[in-house]
Amino acid sequence: MNPSIFNPWVYSAVLFIGLILCVFVGFQLGKSSRADGGSGALNGAVFGLLGLLLAFSFSGAAERFQHRRDLITEEANAVGTAYLRLDLLPAAQQMALRQKMQKYLQARLETYQHIGNNTPAALDAYQRSVQLQQQIWTEAILAAQHTGNTAILSLVSRALNAMFDITTTRIAATRSHPPKIIDFLLFALSWISALLAGYGMTEHKRIPWLQVIIFSAALTVTIFVIRDLEYPRLGFIRVDSADQLLVETLQGMQTSGT
């Protein structure tokens, strides 16, 4: 369940060092060929392409980040609704189902708490939630059928379906990322842009290292933030705060069940 094959720190370090080296190489090439800075139109086209790719990557990552937060809210609502629908079932079956629902939500929370660590605990918690899904569905549907009321059966089954379906939707959202070729393009275009920037510094006797470092750092941080948004269980920008909705839902279930 490892969501990323790249270590973000190694990725950023390689990018940053590569940018500085590309500026240096470009500067040396420009000096050795006695270039006058190169074609401004061609350089502008490459820089524009890099800016466009960064803008679309950032926009897409931010949109997917917000979508994942919204799905957590949807799951909290779905679980809460399904839990309330248990009131429609015979009292004799309610207690056991409420306990299973609480265990199910706890397993869901543990799944996403451990998913970023790439540990077996995440898979174990997910498998427990799947087993509890089957048990809850079987017991709740049998209890609803025993009431002899088709309206109760419909209400309970729809609520449980919504609660279970959102798990598949969240898994799909967790796995939804741009193709790895986008990472490669960001790398390649960043280095090419740095090479052209160094090539265009031929009017300077020496490389303006302060500007080069600021340029490299700004571009590296921007790409780091884009990747951080793409994997919100691993870095600094996280969706963990949204999990509090599920925690509060679980606490409400435990309080009402006592």
N, C-alpha and C positions, 0 to 999 in steps of 0.2 A: 504493500500500500504506500510505497515511497512515491511522493508526488513529483519529485524533481531529481534529475541525475546530476545536476550541477551544484557544487558547493558555492553559495553566493559570495563568500569572502574570497575564495580562490578566483572565481569568475571576475570579481571587481578588481582584484589585485593585478591579474593578468591584463585586463583591459587598460587599467591606469598606466602600468609600466609600458605596455605596448603603444599607447598614445604618445608618451614622451619619446620613446625610441623612434616612432614614425616621424615625429616633428624633427628630431635630430637628423635622421636619415634624409628627409626631404630637404632640410637646410643644406646638408653637405652636397646633395645632388644638385641643388640650385647653384651653389657656389662653384662647384667643379665644372658645370656646364655654362656658367656665367649667364644664367637665366635672368630675365627681367621681371620675374614674378608669375610667368605663365599666363594662360588665357583666363581672364576674369569671368567670361561667360561659362566656360567649362567648369571652373571652380565653383561658381554660383550654382550650377546645375547639380553638382555632387552635394554641396552643402544643403541645398534645398531638398534634395531627395532624402538626406539624413534627417532633416527637420521634420519632413512629412512622415517618415517612418516612426520617429520618436513620438510625434503627436498622435498618430493612430494607435501605436502600441500603448501609450499612456491612457488614452481614452478607453480602449478596449479593456485594459487591466482594471481601471477604476470601475467600469460598468460591471465587469464580472465580480469584482469585490463586493459591490453593493447588492448584486443579485444573490450572492451567497448569504449576506446578512438578512436579506428579505426572506430567504428560504427558512432560516432559523425561526423567524417570526411566524411563518406559515406552519412550521412543524409544531411550535408551541400552541398555536391556536387549534390545530388539528387534534393534538393530544388532549388538550383541555376539553374540547367538544366531545370527543369520544369518551372521556372519563365521566362527563356529566350524563351522557346517554345511558350509562350503566344504571342510572336511577330508574329507567324504564323496565329493567329486568326484575324477575322475582328476587325478593330479599335474600333468599337462601343462597343464591349464586353470586350475589354482589360482592361480598367480602373477599372471596377467593380471586375474583376478577380484578378487584381494585388493587390487591397486593401484586398481582402479575403485571398490571399496568404500571405500578410504581417501579417494579424491577425492570420492566421494559424501558422506561424513560431513563432510569439510572444507567442501563447498558448503552443507550444511545449517547448519553453524555460522556461516558467513558470511551466510547469509540472515537469521538472527535477530540477528546483530551489527549489521547495517546497517538493519534494518527500522525501528528507531526514528528514524533520521535522515532518512527519506523520500528516500533517494537511489536512483538507478538500480542501484547495486551490489546492493541487496537483490533486485531483480527478476532481474538477471543471474545471481546465485548460485542463485536458485530455479529458473530455467530450466535451468541446468547440472545441477542435481540431478535434474530431471525427465528430461533426456536420458540421464543416467547410470543412472537407474532402468530405462529401456527397454533399455539395453545390458546391464546386469547381469542382468536377467530373461532376455533372449534367450540370452545365453551360458551362464548357469547352468542353465537348463532343458535346453538342448541337451546340455550336458555330463552332466547327470543322466540324460537319456534314453539316452545312449551307454553308461551303465553296465549297462543292461538290468535294473536293480533298481527295482521300483515303490516300495519303501519309501524308498529314497534320494530318488527323485523327489518323493514326498509330503513328506518332511521338509524338503527344500530349498525347495520351492514354498511350503509353509506359513510357513517362516521369512522368506522374502522378502516374502510377502504382508503379514505382520505389520509388517515394517520399512517397507514402502511405505504401508500403510494409516494408520499413525500420523502421517504427514505431513499427510494430509487432516484428521485429528482435531485436530492442532495448529493448522492454519489456521482451522478452525471455531472453536476456542477463542480464537484471537487476535481474531477478528471478533465474538465474543460479548460484547455490552454491552447495558445497559438502553436502552430507547428514549430519544431526545433529550428527549422530553416530561418525563422524570424530572428532567433538569437544569433545565428551565424551572420545574417545580414547586418544586424546592429553592430556586431564585432567588426565585420569587414568594412562597412561604410564609415564607422568611427575611425578606424585606422587609416583608411584612404583619405578621409577628410584631414586628419592630422598630417599625413604625408604631404598633401597639397598645401596645407597651411605653412608647413616648414619650407616647402619649395618656394612659397611666395614671400619669404622673409629675406630675400637676397639683398634688399636695400640696407639691411642691418649688418654691422660688422660682426656682431655676436648674437647668439640666440637670446631673446628676452625671456629668461627662464621664469620670471614671476608670472607673466601672462600665460606662458605654456602650462605651468603647473595649475593655475586657476582654470584654464580651459579644460585640461585633462580631468581635474577634480570635478568640475561642474558636470561634464558629460558622463563621468563614471557614476556620480551620485544619482543623476537622472535615470540612468539605465538600472542602477541598483534599486531605486524606488519602484520602477516598473516591475521588476522581478519580484520585489517584496509584495506588491499588490497581487501578483499572480499566485503566490503561495502564502496565503494569510494564516497558515498554521505553523509557519517556520520562522519568520523574520520578526521585524519590529512592528510592522503594520498588521494587526491581527483582528480576527473576528471573534476572539474569545469573549469580548465584552458582551456580544450579542447572545452568547450562551447563557447569560444570566437570566434570560427569559425562560429558558428551559429549567434552570435551577429553581426559579421562583414557582414555576408550574409544579415541579416535583414537590417543593415544600408545601404548596397549597394542597396537593393531593394527600400528602402525609398528615397534614393538620386536619383535613376533613375526614380522613379515615380513622382517626383516633377517637 
